[in-house]
Amino acid sequence: MGTNRQIVLARRPEGPVTTDCFEAVDGARPELIAGKALLRTLYVSIDPAIRGWISPRGSGYLPPVGIGEPVRSNGVGVVVETANDDLPVGSVVTSLTGWQEYSLVGSDWAEPFTVGTVVPDGATPLQALTDVGQSGMTAYASMKAVLKPAEGENVVISAAASSVGSMAGQIAKMTGARVVGIAGTDAKCAWVVDGLGFDACINYRTDDVAARLKELCPGGVDVFLDNVGGELLDTVLRRIAPNARILLCGSLSTDDGAEPYRLRNYPRLMSRRASMVGFNTIDHWGLYDEATTAIAAWIASGDLTTQAEVADGLERAPELLVRLFAGDHLGKLVAKVASV
């Protein structure tokens, strides 16, 4: 049968996540069953959603990871055995692999969170987890399918130096919108403006965010992609324009165990006739081919810049998750599990 190196949840974090919440174990390699393929993991993605999945309440759309179970995460791997014609041996596939060397994936959308998506030709496994994977899909679908910024509109992106925020802001710029990022350090703000082409960036740790928004968006914020939630969302709500569109994509400010923040400025949604909706990429996975084709072309032409930091070894995943919430990185954090 063979072994399956895993990083499992040893205890639930109380407050900020720490590396001692996890343990490395040798589990059993899954046995192939009808309709499934056996995936050998190449990379795993370090995303804010993991913090919700390991909490007692789970994420709301998936149950919590059990104590002793592999930590749930997005990943990419190569099919080594198959009983599914849609997932042939040798194909590179993205799925919720978890923090483990091997997992079973399928192609039945009745079980959407076990579905494996074959990576398009020309994309590397790393790109499949970043540029043309979950991050790229989130950025593309949020802007193209939901928010649809128009020329001249003021677009604000929180966590602008993250993998999703950085790509979404650049896609918004392509429409002719004016894009303002919000990030947590001067270095991040400099990268967002000088490296990615945003019109401006606000350092939420040192700037008066409300005053800066009033200065940079005097007509109000037309579009807000929120990856942070909490007090920052409340501040932006004070500055929204009539008919503003707000998309709730993440809640970084409270994901790491902080007490939920109670919004005070939500009546602005009514007075401005604005809309605020939640977002999950799985609802837009039908755009995958369109999104990956467009993103690949933008990267090739130099119109889209992306960045990923890769740490070698599955055992590095816990420390990367801690770093994610510390905010000491640009773009995507990824752990390399194996070579192709």
Secondary structure, 3 states (H helix, E strand, C coil): CCEEEEEEECCCCCCCCCHHHEEEEEEECCCCCCCCEEEEEEEEEECCHHHHHCCCCCCCCCCCCCCCCECCCCEEEEEEEECCCCCCCCCEEEECCCCECEEEEECCCCCHHHECEECCCCCCHHHHHCCCCHHHHHHHHHHHHHHCCCCCCEEEEECCCEHHHHHHHHHHHHCCCEEEEEECCHHHHHHHHHHCCCCEEEECCCCCHHHHHHHHCCCCEEEEEECCCHHHHHHHHCCEEEEEEEEECCCHHHHCCCCCCCCCCCHHHHHCCCEEEECCHHHHHHHHHHHHHHHHHHHHHCCCCCCEEEEECHHHHHHHHHHHHHCCCCEEEEEECCCC
